[in-house]
Amino acid sequence: MVRWLSLPADDRPAPDAAVTLAAQGTATVEPYAARFLPALVHAAVVPVLALAALVWVDWLSALIVVLTLPLLPFFAALIGKTTQADTDRRWAALSALSGHFVDVMRGLPTLVTYGRAERQVDVIGEVSQRHRRATMRTLKLAFLSSAALELLASISVAIVAVTVGLRLTHGTIPLMTGLVAILLAPEAYWPIRRVGAEFHAAADGAEAIATLLPQLRPLDGVVPEYRGRSSVDVRAEGLSYTHPGAHRPVLTDLTLSAGPGLTVITGPSGAGKSTLLDLLAGIRRPTEGQVHTSRAHLVTQRPFLPAGTIRAALTVGGEAPDDALWSALRAVELDGFVAALPSALATSLGDEGFGLSAGQRARLAIARAILSDAPIQLLDEPTAHLDAHACEVVHSAITQLAQRHTVIVVTHRTELVALADHHVHLDPATEKVAR
Ligand SMILES: Nc1ncnc2c1ncn2[C@@H]1O[C@H](COP(=O)(O)OP(=O)(O)OP(=O)(O)O)[C@@H](O)[C@H]1O
């Protein structure tokens, strides 16, 4: 999960695939790595040893095993190939189920408002049924293929036993040799039978590992142009960006530079302002062009607050003494509110704790920016949820922040534009930048 978050947004898996991989996917790695792979090693070693011993004891029994043994892996591979399509289908059904569930949970307040929540029960029911049918088909195949391999192995051992029996009756081999041959023959078959039995439980794990492994490649070099600079200037040259799957670029050949102080970016809705901040923060990789910048701290329109205390929410970026926390809260006029809470900074937030309004969350995010030591601060509509007074407070906090940092703010507020050192207007009509 941490790994995905450290990747550029464009390289992360879709939410439904991520949920499936992180939950069921990682759980299926255990049967694959702890049971299937060891069984595979056994199957490569034990039958060869058993066969070698059998050649030494009774070559005729060994010949029967040599002729029948390859049938087991051959049939196992044949069955595996047929079930691959089913495994893929089941995996896709599981992904769809997770995706639907995540979407419904996210949109539940809106669906309830429109009285459409009940309809989702049918949709989830239908997707679950699809998953159930795919799982039942895989289970049926697993039972059938295990039974087929068992039968084949039993028949092969029976052939060895019958020939040994016949020869014993005719007195052509001693009893001891016959007994050892009958005891050794099953040893050549069981490891391969076990591989067949573990195969179906491990198929999902193999699928999960195949998806996960490429994502575990070293991170260095993923976003080289964002690394190793120490200046507090931000420069974007010939920047173009197209969202994955989109047909038209959001930004085309954009050139921009910002130095210490306050730079505001304005422009109509949908012009690509938030996308530009993502690019400057290194969260997205430009389709063309380059971004030169040092470490940046981004405050998004929906700031993330971890489940935990107010102190934990403020120190996501790094530890800070309580004095610094209170001073940051004072700058956004949240100090009085937090001091009045039952446990002040130790008050829990989130599902099991205290709730914050959208405006309070926005101000807490600004307090976090004040505490951050990143030389570049990127703020996306920081005053969108605030009333006139709170807006004034946050604007004053931002101007103070701009005295120590390079601050770039996306805003629609003319008051903040008036306070800015630089003004950048994103104009989608000309797709160029006016300063
Ligand atoms: N993940 C995405 N995939 C595809 N298109 C996207 C994605 N995110 C944004 N877009 C599109 O990119 C365009 C620019 O979006 P962006 O959020 O950057 O605009 P904005 O200028 O910040 O708008 P606003 O002022 O309304 O916040 C929009 O047309 C939007 O539909």
The ligand as a Tripos MOL2 file, in Angstrom:
@<TRIPOS>MOLECULE
LIG
   31    33     1     0     0
SMALL
NO_CHARGES

@<TRIPOS>ATOM
      1 N1         -8.1920   11.1640  -12.9640 N.pl3     1 LIG1
      2 C1         -8.6420   11.7840  -14.0630 C.ar      1 LIG1
      3 N2         -8.8440   11.0930  -15.1970 N.ar      1 LIG1
      4 C2         -9.2840   11.7170  -16.3300 C.ar      1 LIG1
      5 N3         -9.5540   13.0330  -16.4040 N.ar      1 LIG1
      6 C3         -9.3810   13.7660  -15.3020 C.ar      1 LIG1
      7 C4         -8.9100   13.1940  -14.0660 C.ar      1 LIG1
      8 N4         -8.8160   14.1750  -13.1500 N.ar      1 LIG1
      9 C5         -9.2200   15.3060  -13.7790 C.ar      1 LIG1
     10 N5         -9.5480   15.0590  -15.0560 N.ar      1 LIG1
     11 C6        -10.0070   16.0450  -16.0690 C.3       1 LIG1
     12 O1         -8.9800   16.9950  -16.2180 O.3       1 LIG1
     13 C7         -9.5300   18.2900  -16.3520 C.3       1 LIG1
     14 C8         -8.8570   19.2350  -15.3690 C.3       1 LIG1
     15 O2         -9.1530   18.8210  -14.0290 O.3       1 LIG1
     16 P1         -8.5920   19.6340  -12.7820 P.3       1 LIG1
     17 O3         -9.1620   19.0030  -11.5480 O.co2     1 LIG1
     18 O4         -7.1230   19.7150  -12.8990 O.co2     1 LIG1
     19 O5         -9.2450   21.0660  -13.0550 O.3       1 LIG1
     20 P2         -9.2870   22.3610  -12.1320 P.3       1 LIG1
     21 O6         -8.8490   23.4910  -12.9820 O.co2     1 LIG1
     22 O7         -8.5340   22.1310  -10.8590 O.co2     1 LIG1
     23 O8        -10.8550   22.4680  -11.8280 O.3       1 LIG1
     24 P3        -11.6210   23.0660  -10.5200 P.3       1 LIG1
     25 O9        -11.3640   24.5400  -10.4920 O.co2     1 LIG1
     26 O10       -13.0580   22.7630  -10.8320 O.co2     1 LIG1
     27 O11       -11.1120   22.3310   -9.3140 O.co2     1 LIG1
     28 C9        -11.0330   18.1890  -16.1560 C.3       1 LIG1
     29 O12       -11.6610   18.2890  -17.4110 O.3       1 LIG1
     30 C10       -11.2240   16.7990  -15.5780 C.3       1 LIG1
     31 O13       -12.3920   16.2320  -16.0990 O.3       1 LIG1
@<TRIPOS>BOND
     1     1     2 1
     2     2     3 ar
     3     2     7 ar
     4     3     4 ar
     5     4     5 ar
     6     5     6 ar
     7     6     7 ar
     8     6    10 ar
     9     7     8 ar
    10     8     9 ar
    11     9    10 ar
    12    10    11 1
    13    11    12 1
    14    11    30 1
    15    12    13 1
    16    13    14 1
    17    13    28 1
    18    14    15 1
    19    15    16 1
    20    16    17 2
    21    16    18 1
    22    16    19 1
    23    19    20 1
    24    20    21 2
    25    20    22 1
    26    20    23 1
    27    23    24 1
    28    24    25 2
    29    24    26 1
    30    24    27 1
    31    28    29 1
    32    28    30 1
    33    30    31 1
@<TRIPOS>SUBSTRUCTURE
     1 LIG1         1 GROUP 0 **** ****
